[in-house]
Structure formats: C-alpha cells, structure tokens
C-alpha cells in the first residue's frame, strides 16, 4: 500500500533540514524562500523531489507545505534541524487505485482560485489532499469525508471516486492547493473534475507540478 502524507514545515532564516527522505515529494513554498534539492523557490512556487530532499531556507525563512507519496510502512518524514519545526498534518491511504511497485502515476500539484459558489455533485479521476490558501471551503460527500475549512493551512482529503459537493460562503472566494495522484493518461488535462450535475461554480486554475512517477 502507498500513502499520501501532508506536512507543514517552518524554517527560520538560513535554517537547513536534516535527513529528509521520501520516495516522491512535492514541496510548495507558502511564505519566504528556500532551496529545494538545490533549486531556489520563492513564495507560491513548487518543485518535485525524490529520495533525499535537502531543504535550506533563505534569509527570511520559509513556511513550506509538503506532499509525500510513500510506502504505508515508511516512517514519518519530519523535518529536523536548528530553527526548523515540522508537523504531519494529514495521512491517507489512496483507496481507489491498486498501487504497487513498477506502476506509473501522475503526481500533481495545482491550485483552484477565485472559486465561488457551490460546485454541484462532482468527482475526480484521482485522489489527494487539499490545502486552503484563503477564504473558506466546505465539502459534503455521502460516502467520503465531510470537511469544514476556514483557516489558511486547513487540509482535507478527497477520495476521487466518492462524489461530493463543495461550497464557499455566499459572496466569498476561496483558493486552495490540490496534491493529487492520478492515472498517467490524465497528464494532458489541466483540470479533471467530472461534473455529475454540471458545473455550478466559477473558478480559475493554476498548475505547479505534473510529474510522471514510478513506484518502487
């Protein structure tokens, strides 16, 4: 079995993480700047990393959100080091796919922003952990998880095969990140929602990472 884990890391100025490892990871800089596997990222940028994941914060520090895809039995990948604090915010097994070594998947991070209204019933061809950037978003699913998200950094899981309705407060816009696992054939499509009732909300889309990965 493979598990998706979501972390929040806080790095002080020029602080460096120690001994971080994940088979596959997407690292997003929410605030500040950081070097991730030698690549400089500033706020609202992300990068894919594999195996060892060295992270070094810039002069103003960094707030980082991470999505790790690992074997379920792997130990948590908590960031450690002087000036570094880290927490594992959410853990979910991907249920809708038979994931085993040698299989290929799309590991993706994107953003839905200026989202307003109610979606109507919809599903997704993949599953993942969402993270709220701004506004609020509540989800209701007959089979999946109901969530109520009002604070920056609130996270929730959507099992793509379980239809749901997501709604913002009247007149309020929301923005949220989606770290997702999808079949590789969906790499050609920007957004992948399947509108069972027809799209009832308005929103914009932004992509960060779309990586075809092999599980080991």
Secondary structure in CASP SS format (residue, H / E / C, confidence):
PFRMAT SS
TARGET T0000
AUTHOR 0000-0000-0000
METHOD secondary structure of the structure
MODEL  1
X C 1.00
X E 1.00
X E 1.00
X E 1.00
X E 1.00
X E 1.00
X E 1.00
X E 1.00
X E 1.00
X E 1.00
X E 1.00
X C 1.00
X C 1.00
X C 1.00
X C 1.00
X E 1.00
X C 1.00
X E 1.00
X C 1.00
X C 1.00
X E 1.00
X E 1.00
X E 1.00
X E 1.00
X E 1.00
X E 1.00
X E 1.00
X E 1.00
X E 1.00
X E 1.00
X E 1.00
X E 1.00
X E 1.00
X E 1.00
X E 1.00
X E 1.00
X C 1.00
X C 1.00
X E 1.00
X E 1.00
X E 1.00
X E 1.00
X C 1.00
X C 1.00
X E 1.00
X E 1.00
X E 1.00
X E 1.00
X E 1.00
X E 1.00
X E 1.00
X E 1.00
X C 1.00
X C 1.00
X E 1.00
X E 1.00
X E 1.00
X E 1.00
X E 1.00
X E 1.00
X E 1.00
X E 1.00
X E 1.00
X E 1.00
X E 1.00
X E 1.00
X E 1.00
X E 1.00
X E 1.00
X E 1.00
X E 1.00
X C 1.00
X C 1.00
X C 1.00
X C 1.00
X C 1.00
X C 1.00
X C 1.00
X C 1.00
X E 1.00
X C 1.00
X C 1.00
X C 1.00
X E 1.00
X E 1.00
X E 1.00
X E 1.00
X E 1.00
X E 1.00
X E 1.00
X E 1.00
X E 1.00
X E 1.00
X C 1.00
X C 1.00
X C 1.00
X C 1.00
X C 1.00
X C 1.00
X C 1.00
X C 1.00
X C 1.00
X C 1.00
X E 1.00
X E 1.00
X E 1.00
X E 1.00
X E 1.00
X E 1.00
X E 1.00
X E 1.00
X E 1.00
X E 1.00
X E 1.00
X E 1.00
X E 1.00
X C 1.00
X E 1.00
X C 1.00
X C 1.00
X C 1.00
X E 1.00
X E 1.00
X E 1.00
X C 1.00
X C 1.00
X E 1.00
X E 1.00
X E 1.00
X E 1.00
X E 1.00
X E 1.00
X E 1.00
X E 1.00
X C 1.00
X C 1.00
X E 1.00
X E 1.00
X E 1.00
X E 1.00
X C 1.00
X C 1.00
X C 1.00
X C 1.00
X C 1.00
X C 1.00
X E 1.00
X E 1.00
X E 1.00
X C 1.00
X C 1.00
X C 1.00
X C 1.00
X C 1.00
X E 1.00
X E 1.00
X E 1.00
X E 1.00
X C 1.00
X C 1.00
X C 1.00
X C 1.00
X C 1.00
X E 1.00
X E 1.00
X E 1.00
X E 1.00
X C 1.00
X C 1.00
X C 1.00
X C 1.00
X C 1.00
X C 1.00
X E 1.00
X E 1.00
X E 1.00
X E 1.00
X E 1.00
X E 1.00
X E 1.00
X E 1.00
X E 1.00
X C 1.00
X H 1.00
X H 1.00
X H 1.00
X H 1.00
X H 1.00
X C 1.00
X C 1.00
X C 1.00
X C 1.00
X E 1.00
X E 1.00
X E 1.00
X C 1.00
X C 1.00
X C 1.00
X C 1.00
X C 1.00
X C 1.00
X E 1.00
X E 1.00
X E 1.00
X E 1.00
X E 1.00
X E 1.00
X E 1.00
X E 1.00
X E 1.00
X E 1.00
X E 1.00
X E 1.00
X E 1.00
X C 1.00
X C 1.00
END
